[in-house]
Amino acid sequence: MNTQSNVCIIGAGVAGGALAAYLARNGMQVSIIERNLSEQDRIVGELLQPGGVEQLRLMGLDHLIGGIDAAPVKGYALFKQDQHFNVNYPVETGKEITGYGFRNGKFVQNIRAEILQSPNVKVIKGRALDLVEENGRVIGVQYEDEEGAVHTEKALLTIACDGSASRFREKISHNKNKINGYFVGLVLKDAELPYAGHGHVIVAEPAPVLVYPISSRETRVLIDFPGEQAPRKGPELKEYLLNQVLPQMPAQIQPSLRAAVEEGDIKMMPNCYMPANPRRQSGAVLLGDSLNMRHPLTGGGMTVAFTDVHRLGQHLLACKTADVQAYDEAVERFYAARHTNTATINILADALYGVIRNPELSEACFTYLKKGGKFAEEPVAILSAVSRNFKLLMRHFFAVAIHGVRTSKQFSFKRSYKMIGDAVRIVHPLVMSEKPDPFTKMALQLAKRMF
Ligand SMILES: Cc1cc2nc3c(=O)[nH]c(=O)nc-3n(C[C@H](O)[C@H](O)[C@H](O)COP(=O)(O)OP(=O)(O)OC[C@H]3O[C@@H](n4cnc5c(N)ncnc54)[C@H](O)[C@@H]3O)c2cc1C
């Protein structure tokens, strides 16, 4: 048994690393266990929305985006067949709001460099194996070091930030992750984007494609493959990308996409959905993807993680004593209220994915946003997580369906009824898992019964 830290974090990724950095710079003793400290080449967590940048700034950690050739992102562009337009992120009191695209591995290494040089952080290279319990309370973590020796790291609070495939979720959550598709990722070199410094959403058939800058010379392309079955890497996939996906892409990027497909460095990741449903366990808490996941279409995962890191961090920093009860109460407060800041990001991600996959709602959404003004700016403010206004999100979501009914070329009551019903069926489960207020709950339940 070692000397006890205040908190022991499992996983020095986006959430765990940022939490360690935030707590340590505010004087807390932290130990953090990470199984692989080398730079990873991943296709996840590469576009940080402005709302996430703001959370980093509030924690004094926004410098971690520096020195990695991050590409500023100032808005989104939407493409559907031969039509396209862009919407910039909102401007706040004359100040332009910016998100950033970067290589996830480089960003995570910046976070790790910060904690490695902190006197308050003990970085342990090892694989966490199990939570250690005493009288029903988690008192630390059992881990295996590089030589295979097993140790125990004790702490007042253990924080599992071990990502989407968490091995600790089972013990401290009621939920399991649901795979609803895969993103196939490629990197374009020196591609000229139709809208420089923008995330591009291409409403392609059969599923959307995302394109955004991740450095001054690189562009990430993520191609959605719906369903539980991962596409098989090989000649068939290449053929599909070249013959089915490539012709639907903006002309400017087609040559670099062809080159990337032919080079063959194709990566794949599952897209999961998992609302937060933690099980109270004294001495332990979940954070990041181990707690909560949503579709990556809107690039909201890191923003949710940093919002949670900031909030939990504030509660923990307020625990002045080594009183374990105070840590449990801090966790309780965090779980009870986190949805007020993360619900809109979670709901929008899977609602927008559902809308894009529904031909009529997808058309309605495209023409609604194309109207511009508040019809585009307010939804993009929610997407960027600059606004976390739940009512505004609901208003625009249902306004899209009503707009679809109004502008439908072949109006019929049956089609209109179906369109509104589809919208209700998409959003109902998403809202219900985010602790809605009693009125919203009742209204949605009623709508579900009607449609
Ligand atoms: C295809 C895809 C694209 C995405 N794109 C975006 C995007 O553009 N923008 C965005 O904001 N979000 C995006 N996300 C979501 C985002 O990547 C995650 O929300 C974010 O990375 C979560 O951070 P985390 O710290 O929980 O997990 P991770 O960043 O995965 O970190 C987990 C860490 O835990 C370590 N670990 C795991 N098990 C153990 C163990 N037993 N012992 C010790 N260490 C362990 C791992 O090595 C890792 O370092 C995307 C997700 C997917 C699937």
The ligand as a Tripos MOL2 file, in Angstrom:
@<TRIPOS>MOLECULE
LIG
   53    58     1     0     0
SMALL
NO_CHARGES

@<TRIPOS>ATOM
      1 C1        -15.2470    7.9110  -34.5010 C.3       1 LIG1
      2 C2        -15.3090    8.9170  -33.3920 C.ar      1 LIG1
      3 C3        -15.0330   10.2500  -33.6470 C.ar      1 LIG1
      4 C4        -15.1080   11.1970  -32.6330 C.ar      1 LIG1
      5 N1        -14.8560   12.5030  -32.9320 N.ar      1 LIG1
      6 C5        -14.9950   13.4440  -31.9720 C.ar      1 LIG1
      7 C6        -14.7690   14.8250  -32.2620 C.ar      1 LIG1
      8 O1        -14.4370   15.1990  -33.3960 O.2       1 LIG1
      9 N2        -14.9230   15.7160  -31.2480 N.ar      1 LIG1
     10 C7        -15.2680   15.3460  -29.9810 C.ar      1 LIG1
     11 O2        -15.3880   16.1940  -29.1020 O.2       1 LIG1
     12 N3        -15.4550   14.0410  -29.6820 N.ar      1 LIG1
     13 C8        -15.3250   13.0930  -30.6280 C.ar      1 LIG1
     14 N4        -15.4990   11.7700  -30.3210 N.ar      1 LIG1
     15 C9        -15.7280   11.4050  -28.9110 C.3       1 LIG1
     16 C10       -14.4290   11.5700  -28.1020 C.3       1 LIG1
     17 O3        -13.3760   10.9170  -28.7620 O.3       1 LIG1
     18 C11       -14.6010   11.0150  -26.7050 C.3       1 LIG1
     19 O4        -15.7750   11.5540  -26.1190 O.3       1 LIG1
     20 C12       -13.4050   11.3340  -25.7970 C.3       1 LIG1
     21 O5        -12.2190   10.8480  -26.3570 O.3       1 LIG1
     22 C13       -13.6350   10.7030  -24.4280 C.3       1 LIG1
     23 O6        -12.5030   10.8390  -23.6280 O.3       1 LIG1
     24 P1        -12.1680    9.7620  -22.4960 P.3       1 LIG1
     25 O7        -11.0560   10.3550  -21.7140 O.co2     1 LIG1
     26 O8        -13.3940    9.3270  -21.8290 O.co2     1 LIG1
     27 O9        -11.6380    8.4910  -23.3060 O.3       1 LIG1
     28 P2        -10.2490    8.3210  -24.0400 P.3       1 LIG1
     29 O10        -9.8000    9.6190  -24.6000 O.co2     1 LIG1
     30 O11       -10.4390    7.1690  -24.9560 O.co2     1 LIG1
     31 O12        -9.2270    7.9320  -22.8870 O.3       1 LIG1
     32 C14        -9.2850    6.7260  -22.1800 C.3       1 LIG1
     33 C15        -7.8900    6.4590  -21.6210 C.3       1 LIG1
     34 O13        -7.9540    5.3950  -20.6890 O.3       1 LIG1
     35 C16        -6.8620    4.5130  -20.8920 C.3       1 LIG1
     36 N5         -7.2440    3.2120  -20.3540 N.ar      1 LIG1
     37 C17        -8.2710    2.4080  -20.7670 C.ar      1 LIG1
     38 N6         -8.3340    1.3120  -20.0120 N.ar      1 LIG1
     39 C18        -7.3440    1.4070  -19.0880 C.ar      1 LIG1
     40 C19        -6.9170    0.5820  -18.0160 C.ar      1 LIG1
     41 N7         -7.5420   -0.6030  -17.7340 N.pl3     1 LIG1
     42 N8         -5.8620    0.9720  -17.2650 N.ar      1 LIG1
     43 C20        -5.2340    2.1450  -17.5240 C.ar      1 LIG1
     44 N9         -5.5990    2.9760  -18.5360 N.ar      1 LIG1
     45 C21        -6.6500    2.6060  -19.2850 C.ar      1 LIG1
     46 C22        -6.6640    4.5470  -22.3930 C.3       1 LIG1
     47 O14        -5.3710    4.1030  -22.7720 O.3       1 LIG1
     48 C23        -6.8980    6.0310  -22.6950 C.3       1 LIG1
     49 O15        -5.7170    6.7900  -22.5890 O.3       1 LIG1
     50 C24       -15.4370   10.8030  -31.3180 C.ar      1 LIG1
     51 C25       -15.7170    9.4560  -31.0480 C.ar      1 LIG1
     52 C26       -15.6650    8.5290  -32.0680 C.ar      1 LIG1
     53 C27       -15.9980    7.0980  -31.7710 C.3       1 LIG1
@<TRIPOS>BOND
     1     1     2 1
     2     2     3 ar
     3     2    52 ar
     4     3     4 ar
     5     4     5 ar
     6     4    50 ar
     7     5     6 ar
     8     6     7 ar
     9     6    13 1
    10     7     8 2
    11     7     9 ar
    12     9    10 ar
    13    10    11 2
    14    10    12 ar
    15    12    13 ar
    16    13    14 ar
    17    14    15 1
    18    14    50 ar
    19    15    16 1
    20    16    17 1
    21    16    18 1
    22    18    19 1
    23    18    20 1
    24    20    21 1
    25    20    22 1
    26    22    23 1
    27    23    24 1
    28    24    25 2
    29    24    26 1
    30    24    27 1
    31    27    28 1
    32    28    29 2
    33    28    30 1
    34    28    31 1
    35    31    32 1
    36    32    33 1
    37    33    34 1
    38    33    48 1
    39    34    35 1
    40    35    36 1
    41    35    46 1
    42    36    37 ar
    43    36    45 ar
    44    37    38 ar
    45    38    39 ar
    46    39    40 ar
    47    39    45 ar
    48    40    41 1
    49    40    42 ar
    50    42    43 ar
    51    43    44 ar
    52    44    45 ar
    53    46    47 1
    54    46    48 1
    55    48    49 1
    56    50    51 ar
    57    51    52 ar
    58    52    53 1
@<TRIPOS>SUBSTRUCTURE
     1 LIG1         1 GROUP 0 **** ****
